[in-house]
Amino acid sequence: MSTPPARRRTRTDAERNRDRVLDAARALFAASGHDVQMSEVARAAGVGVGTLYRKFPTREALIEAVAEHRAVEIVATARRLTGAGDPADGLARFLHHMGEVLADDRGMSEVVEKAMGSSEPREETREALLAIAAELIDRARASGAVRQEVTTEDVNMVICGLAAVIRNAAGDWRRYIEVALDGLRSR
């Protein structure tokens, strides 16, 4: 009679560890910037350094994964906002959410920019975010809340400006959003 093969840890455990690593790294990078060491991330996530390096063989791989994880969360929130009752409110809430993420993760954004050359989401995630922004804009245009000539590129410029205001502490980012929204509104 043979013995059953040893059970491997479930995929759920691996996913939970990965999420803990990403959450810990995001919090540490947001608080301490680029100087965070991989061993600090492992300790904060409650995993061994070997586990961390198996999942993320380099700091850059970890930073890229954290940036992607953050972008996916932004996309998920933006998707929920496309169903907002008031189309103008959906666009405003989207911009405010972007501001909150960028302000809370200011150190993280700097780390991503240093490692990857840009803090903008990559490929599919960027396309998904632009598609959702387009939907929010289309709804706002259809309701007459924003001018007909407003485009996704306009909103993308607003977000880039928002990121610069936050990164450079150039004023109240919430005020910046209100001024930008006022410029997009129908007259």
N, C-alpha and C positions, 0 to 999 in steps of 0.2 A: 504494500500500500504506500502510495507516495504522499508526501506532505504538500499541502497547498502552497503556492508561491507566496512569498512575503508581500504583504500589501504595501503599495506605495502611498505616500501622503496624497490626499485628494487634491485635485486641481483647485478646489476652493481655497485650501490653505495657501497654495502658491499665489493665487490672485489676491488673497487677503494680505499676505506678506508684501507683495508688490505695491498694493495700495498704501500700506503703512509706510513703506519706504518713500513713495512719492509724496505722501502727505508730510512726512517728517522733513524731507528735503525741501519741499516748498516752504514750510514754516521756517526752517533754519536759514535758507537763502534769503527769504523775505526779511528776516530779522538781522542777519549778519553779513549778507552779501557774499561776495566771491571767495572769501577766506574760509568758508566751511569745508572741513575735511570729510572724506568718505567715512572714516571711522566714527565721526560725530553723527552722521546720518544713520549709520547702522545702529549705534547705541540708542539714538532717539526713536528709531523704528522698532527697537526690540528684536533685531535680527543680528546674526553674526556677520562679520565683515566678508567672509567667504560667500555667504548667501547674497549679499549686496553685489559683490563683484561678479557672481555668476549671472545675475540678472542684468547688471549694468557694468560691463567690463572697463569703462572709462568714465571719468567725471563728465565729459562731454555727452556721453550716451545717457547718463542720469539727467543731466540738465535738459537735454532734448526731450526726454520722456516726461519730465516734470512740465515743461512748456506745453507739450502736446496734451497732457492730462488737464492742464489749466484751460487750454483752448477748447477741449471737448466739453468741459463744464460750462464754459461761456456759451457754446453752441446749444447745449441742453436748456439753459436758462432762456436764451433767445428764442428757441422753439416754443417754449411755454408762453412767451410774450406775444407770439403771433396770434394767439387766441384772445388777447385782451379785448374787452368790450369796446373801448374807445381807441381807434387806430392811432390817434395822435399820442395817447397815453402809452401805447405799446412802444412806439419809437422813443419817447422820452425815457421810459423805464429801461429800455435797452441801453441807451447812452449812460444813464445813471449807474446801471449795473457795471458797464465797462469801467466807468470812473471808480467805482468801489473796488473792483478787482485790481485795477492798476494802482490805486492808492494803497490798498492793503498789501499788495505784493511788489511795492516799489523796488525793494532790494532784489527780489526775484527777477523783475524785468531787466535790471542792470546786469545780473548774472547771465541771463539768456542772451542779451545783446552782446556781451563780451564773448561768450562761447560760440554763438551762432551767427553773429553779425547783424541780427535783426530780432526784434521781439515779436514780429508778426507771425501768426500761425502759418504752418506750412501746408502745401498741396490740398488734399481733400478737406482738411479741417478749415482752411482758408476759404475754399470754394463753398463749403457748407455755410460758413458764417456770412459770406457775401450773398448767398442765395436767401438766407433768412432776412438779412438787412434789406434786400430787394423786396421781399414779401412785405416787410413792415412799411417800407416806403410806398409800395403800390397801394396798400390798404389806406395809408394816410393820404395819399394823393386822391384816391377814389372818394374819400370822405370829404375832400376839400380842406383838410387840415394843413397840408403843405402844398407849396406851389407845384404846378405840373412839371416844371423843368428840373425838379430835384431828382438827383440820380444816386445810385449806390456809391459812385465815386465821391460825390459830395459828402455823404455820411462817412465814408472811409477817411476823407480829409479831416472831418470833424474829430474822428477817433484819433487820428495821428496828432492833431493839435492838442487834443485832450491828454494824450500820452506825454507830449512835450510839456504841457502846463504842469502835470504831476511830477514828471521827472526833474524838471528844473525849479520846482516850487515857485512857479511864476504867478501865483495868485490862487484864488479859490476855484477849484475845478468845477464845483457845482454852478458857480456863477458863469463860468465859461460855457457850460452846457446850455444854460438858460439863454445866453446871448446867441449861441449857435442855433438853438431851436427857434428863437425869434427870427433869425435870418432865413430859416427854411419855411416858416409859416406863410400861408396865403394871406394876402392883404385884403 
